[in-house]
Amino acid sequence: MRENPLSKLLALTSKNNEIDKKRGEEKFLRLDFALDEIAKEIEEVRAEIKENNIPHLEDELGDILWGWLMLVSKLKDAGYVTSMDAIIARCERKYTQRVGVLKGDKSDRESWRRIKERQKEALEEECKNSVLEQ
């Protein structure tokens, strides 16, 4: 049975992150470096969006994914996030709530806005509760 490509990427980012720590080169350890690299890759994707360019575009989109996975790995190591699974689960809940009410008409923008506002309020409450628990 073939290993899930995302699982392989997660293992590779973890290994790369460990190598970065072992090497100790400061810039590779900084979160802002990871964010800057993602921003650069986004610009490269923008440049590759054209007809008959699928391999190049897919390659650059993969670079964004790699950069994001590396950022999450570093954030997890630094204690800023709990896990990749937690991020994905939170994202799934968020967009299930938002997209689930869409009808494909003019009311969609208002529905999206109301749900987004409720979600922000829930996040603030969750943050307050987590601070109180500490």
C-alpha positions as CSV (number, residue, x, y, z in Angstrom):
1,M,0.0,0.0,0.0
2,R,1.4,3.4,-1.0
3,E,2.1,5.9,1.7
4,N,-0.1,9.0,1.7
5,P,1.8,11.9,0.0
6,L,0.8,14.4,2.7
7,S,2.2,12.0,5.4
8,K,5.4,11.8,3.5
9,L,5.6,15.6,3.2
10,L,5.0,15.9,7.0
11,A,7.8,13.5,7.7
12,L,10.1,15.4,5.4
13,T,9.3,18.8,6.9
14,S,9.9,17.3,10.4
15,K,13.3,16.0,9.2
16,N,14.1,19.3,7.5
17,N,13.2,21.2,10.6
18,E,15.5,18.9,12.7
19,I,18.3,19.5,10.3
20,D,17.8,23.2,10.4
21,K,18.0,23.1,14.2
22,K,21.1,20.9,14.1
23,R,22.8,23.2,11.6
24,G,21.9,26.1,13.8
25,E,21.8,28.7,11.0
26,E,19.8,31.5,12.5
27,K,17.8,32.6,9.5
28,F,16.3,29.1,8.9
29,L,15.1,29.0,12.5
30,R,13.2,32.3,12.4
31,L,9.4,32.3,11.8
32,D,9.6,35.5,9.7
33,F,12.0,33.7,7.3
34,A,9.4,31.0,6.7
35,L,6.7,33.6,6.2
36,D,8.9,35.6,3.8
37,E,9.6,32.4,1.8
38,I,5.9,31.7,1.4
39,A,5.3,35.2,0.2
40,K,8.0,34.8,-2.4
41,E,6.5,31.5,-3.6
42,I,3.0,33.2,-3.9
43,E,4.6,35.7,-6.3
44,E,6.2,32.9,-8.2
45,V,2.7,31.2,-8.5
46,R,1.3,34.5,-9.8
47,A,3.9,34.5,-12.5
48,E,3.2,30.9,-13.5
49,I,-0.6,31.3,-14.0
50,K,-0.8,31.0,-17.8
51,E,-2.0,28.6,-20.4
52,N,0.0,25.4,-21.1
53,N,2.1,25.8,-18.0
54,I,0.7,23.1,-15.7
55,P,4.0,21.5,-14.6
56,H,5.5,24.9,-13.6
57,L,2.4,26.0,-11.8
58,E,2.0,22.8,-9.9
59,D,5.6,22.9,-8.9
60,E,5.2,26.5,-7.5
61,L,2.0,25.5,-5.7
62,G,3.9,22.7,-4.2
63,D,6.5,25.2,-2.9
64,I,3.8,27.1,-1.2
65,L,2.6,23.9,0.4
66,W,6.1,23.0,1.5
67,G,6.7,26.5,3.0
68,W,3.4,26.3,4.9
69,L,4.2,22.8,6.2
70,M,7.6,24.0,7.3
71,L,6.1,27.1,9.0
72,V,3.6,24.9,10.9
73,S,6.4,22.5,12.0
74,K,8.4,25.5,13.4
75,L,5.3,26.9,15.1
76,K,4.5,23.6,16.6
77,D,8.1,23.2,17.9
78,A,7.9,26.7,19.4
79,G,4.6,25.9,21.1
80,Y,2.5,28.4,19.2
81,V,0.2,25.7,17.7
82,T,-0.7,22.2,18.9
83,S,-0.7,20.1,15.7
84,M,-1.3,20.0,12.0
85,D,-4.4,17.9,12.7
86,A,-5.8,20.7,15.0
87,I,-5.3,23.3,12.3
88,I,-6.9,21.2,9.7
89,A,-9.9,20.3,11.9
90,R,-10.4,24.0,12.8
91,C,-10.2,24.9,9.1
92,E,-12.8,22.2,8.2
93,R,-15.2,23.4,10.9
94,K,-14.8,27.0,9.9
95,Y,-15.5,26.5,6.2
96,T,-18.2,23.9,6.8
97,Q,-20.1,26.5,8.7
98,R,-19.5,29.2,6.1
99,V,-20.0,27.3,2.9
100,G,-22.8,25.1,4.3
101,V,-25.3,28.0,4.3
102,L,-24.5,29.4,0.8
103,K,-27.3,29.3,-1.7
104,G,-25.6,30.8,-4.7
105,D,-27.6,34.1,-4.5
106,K,-27.1,37.6,-3.3
107,S,-27.8,36.7,0.3
108,D,-24.5,34.7,0.4
109,R,-22.3,37.7,1.2
110,E,-24.4,38.6,4.3
111,S,-24.6,35.0,5.4
112,W,-20.8,34.7,5.2
113,R,-20.3,37.9,7.0
114,R,-22.7,37.0,9.9
115,I,-21.1,33.5,10.3
116,K,-17.6,35.0,10.2
117,E,-18.5,37.5,12.9
118,R,-19.9,34.7,15.1
119,Q,-16.8,32.7,14.5
120,K,-14.6,35.6,15.6
121,E,-16.6,36.1,18.7
122,A,-16.2,32.3,19.5
123,L,-12.5,32.5,18.9
124,E,-12.2,35.4,21.3
125,E,-14.1,33.5,23.9
126,E,-11.9,30.4,23.3
127,C,-8.8,32.6,23.8
128,K,-10.2,34.0,27.1
129,N,-11.1,30.6,28.4
130,S,-7.6,29.2,27.5
131,V,-5.9,32.0,29.3
132,L,-8.1,31.5,32.4
133,E,-7.2,27.7,32.4
134,Q,-3.5,28.4,32.5
